[in-house]
Amino acid sequence: MDWLTDEMLLYGGLTAAGGALLLSFLYFCFSQIAKTRLRARLDSEYGERKKGPGKRKGKKK
């Protein structure tokens, strides 16, 4: 019966790792979709952002 426990741990761990990988991929996809929708909504309400030199952090000389 020991081999059954070892195999269950192995395949259970592989299943859990695969599930976590799948869920992280789905989360990434949905967050990118939400980000795109939010940017489109903000652009429609406030206008597009101007592209120029960004703000630098730190002291000016």
Backbone as JSON, one array per atom type, in Angstrom:
{
  "sequence": "MDWLTDEMLLYGGLTAAGGALLLSFLYFCFSQIAKTRLRARLDSEYGERKKGPGKRKGKKK",
  "N": [[0.81, -1.2, 0.0], [2.17, 1.14, 0.29], [3.21, 2.19, -2.1], [1.01, 3.25, -3.32], [0.37, 5.48, -1.78], [2.67, 7.03, -2.17], [2.51, 7.51, -4.93], [0.12, 8.86, -5.03], [0.79, 11.21, -3.67], [2.69, 12.23, -5.45], [1.28, 12.55, -7.94], [-0.84, 14.06, -7.03], [0.49, 16.37, -6.18], [1.55, 17.21, -8.64], [-0.83, 17.74, -9.98], [-1.87, 19.82, -8.4], [0.12, 21.77, -8.78], [-0.11, 22.15, -11.56], [-2.74, 23.11, -11.66], [-2.46, 25.5, -10.23], [-0.74, 26.86, -11.94], [-2.38, 27.09, -14.22], [-4.48, 28.66, -13.17], [-3.07, 31.0, -12.52], [-2.33, 31.85, -15.07], [-4.88, 32.36, -16.18], [-5.69, 34.43, -14.46], [-3.82, 36.39, -15.15], [-4.57, 36.88, -17.83], [-7.24, 37.87, -17.52], [-6.72, 40.13, -15.96], [-5.27, 41.7, -17.73], [-7.21, 42.22, -19.67], [-9.04, 43.69, -18.13], [-7.41, 45.87, -17.53], [-7.02, 46.99, -20.07], [-9.65, 47.72, -20.73], [-10.13, 49.59, -18.69], [-8.21, 51.58, -19.25], [-9.19, 52.44, -21.75], [-11.65, 53.47, -20.97], [-10.84, 55.54, -19.23], [-9.44, 57.13, -21.06], [-11.55, 57.93, -22.7], [-13.04, 59.48, -20.94], [-11.26, 61.41, -19.84], [-9.54, 62.13, -21.83], [-6.76, 61.4, -24.01], [-3.55, 60.39, -22.77], [-0.73, 62.5, -22.74], [2.23, 61.88, -24.48], [5.38, 62.16, -23.38], [8.43, 63.38, -21.94], [8.99, 61.62, -18.97], [8.31, 62.05, -15.43], [11.05, 62.61, -13.37], [12.54, 61.08, -10.59], [14.02, 62.28, -7.65], [16.61, 64.68, -6.75], [16.94, 67.88, -8.31], [19.65, 69.3, -10.1]],
  "CA": [[0.0, 0.0, 0.0], [3.03, 2.32, 0.32], [3.38, 2.76, -3.43], [-0.19, 4.02, -3.63], [0.5, 6.76, -1.09], [3.71, 7.8, -2.85], [1.99, 7.95, -6.22], [-0.93, 9.86, -4.78], [1.47, 12.46, -3.37], [3.32, 12.72, -6.67], [0.29, 13.02, -8.9], [-1.58, 15.14, -6.38], [1.32, 17.57, -6.25], [1.59, 17.66, -10.03], [-2.15, 18.32, -10.28], [-1.96, 21.11, -7.7], [1.01, 22.71, -9.47], [-0.72, 22.46, -12.85], [-3.9, 23.95, -11.39], [-1.98, 26.83, -9.85], [-0.23, 27.47, -13.16], [-3.53, 27.45, -15.04], [-5.18, 29.78, -12.55], [-2.27, 32.22, -12.65], [-2.45, 32.27, -16.46], [-6.21, 32.96, -16.34], [-5.68, 35.71, -13.75], [-3.06, 37.33, -15.97], [-5.39, 37.25, -18.99], [-8.35, 38.71, -17.1], [-6.22, 41.43, -15.5], [-4.91, 42.48, -18.92], [-8.47, 42.66, -20.26], [-9.56, 44.75, -17.27], [-6.52, 47.01, -17.69], [-7.31, 47.59, -21.37], [-10.96, 48.38, -20.62], [-10.0, 50.76, -17.82], [-7.5, 52.62, -20.0], [-10.1, 52.96, -22.76], [-12.65, 54.29, -20.28], [-10.19, 56.77, -18.76], [-9.16, 57.94, -22.24], [-12.79, 58.55, -23.18], [-13.51, 60.47, -19.96], [-10.3, 62.46, -19.55], [-8.67, 62.38, -22.97], [-5.57, 60.56, -24.04], [-2.37, 60.91, -22.07], [0.32, 63.03, -23.61], [3.48, 61.15, -24.36], [6.51, 63.07, -23.3], [9.39, 62.93, -20.92], [8.37, 61.29, -17.69], [8.84, 62.73, -14.25], [12.2, 61.93, -12.77], [12.58, 61.14, -9.14], [15.32, 62.7, -7.14], [16.86, 66.12, -6.7], [17.44, 68.55, -9.5], [20.91, 69.99, -9.84]],
  "C": [[0.86, 1.27, 0.0], [3.16, 2.98, -1.04], [2.18, 3.63, -3.8], [-0.11, 5.41, -2.99], [1.54, 7.64, -1.78], [3.22, 8.34, -4.2], [0.92, 9.01, -6.05], [-0.29, 11.22, -4.45], [2.09, 13.07, -4.62], [2.29, 13.32, -7.61], [-0.6, 14.12, -8.32], [-0.81, 16.45, -6.42], [1.43, 18.12, -7.66], [0.27, 18.31, -10.44], [-2.3, 19.69, -9.63], [-1.08, 22.15, -8.39], [0.44, 23.11, -10.82], [-1.94, 23.36, -12.69], [-3.49, 25.37, -11.03], [-1.44, 27.58, -11.07], [-1.36, 27.92, -14.07], [-4.27, 28.65, -14.48], [-4.39, 31.08, -12.64], [-2.3, 32.74, -14.08], [-3.8, 32.95, -16.71], [-6.28, 34.31, -15.65], [-4.94, 36.77, -14.57], [-3.88, 37.8, -17.16], [-6.51, 38.2, -18.58], [-7.87, 40.07, -16.6], [-5.8, 42.3, -16.67], [-6.15, 43.0, -19.62], [-9.04, 43.81, -19.45], [-8.72, 46.02, -17.42], [-6.81, 47.74, -19.0], [-8.64, 48.33, -21.33], [-10.87, 49.65, -19.79], [-9.29, 51.89, -18.54], [-8.39, 53.25, -21.06], [-11.14, 53.87, -22.12], [-12.04, 55.61, -19.79], [-9.85, 57.69, -19.93], [-10.42, 58.63, -22.75], [-13.28, 59.63, -22.22], [-12.56, 61.66, -19.82], [-9.41, 62.82, -20.73], [-7.43, 61.52, -22.88], [-4.42, 61.22, -23.31], [-1.37, 61.42, -23.09], [1.58, 62.23, -23.39], [4.62, 62.14, -24.42], [7.47, 62.55, -22.27], [8.67, 62.71, -19.59], [8.98, 62.08, -16.55], [10.0, 61.92, -13.69], [12.14, 62.1, -11.27], [13.97, 61.57, -8.72], [15.45, 64.21, -7.18], [17.34, 66.63, -8.04], [18.73, 69.26, -9.15], [20.86, 71.39, -10.39]]
}
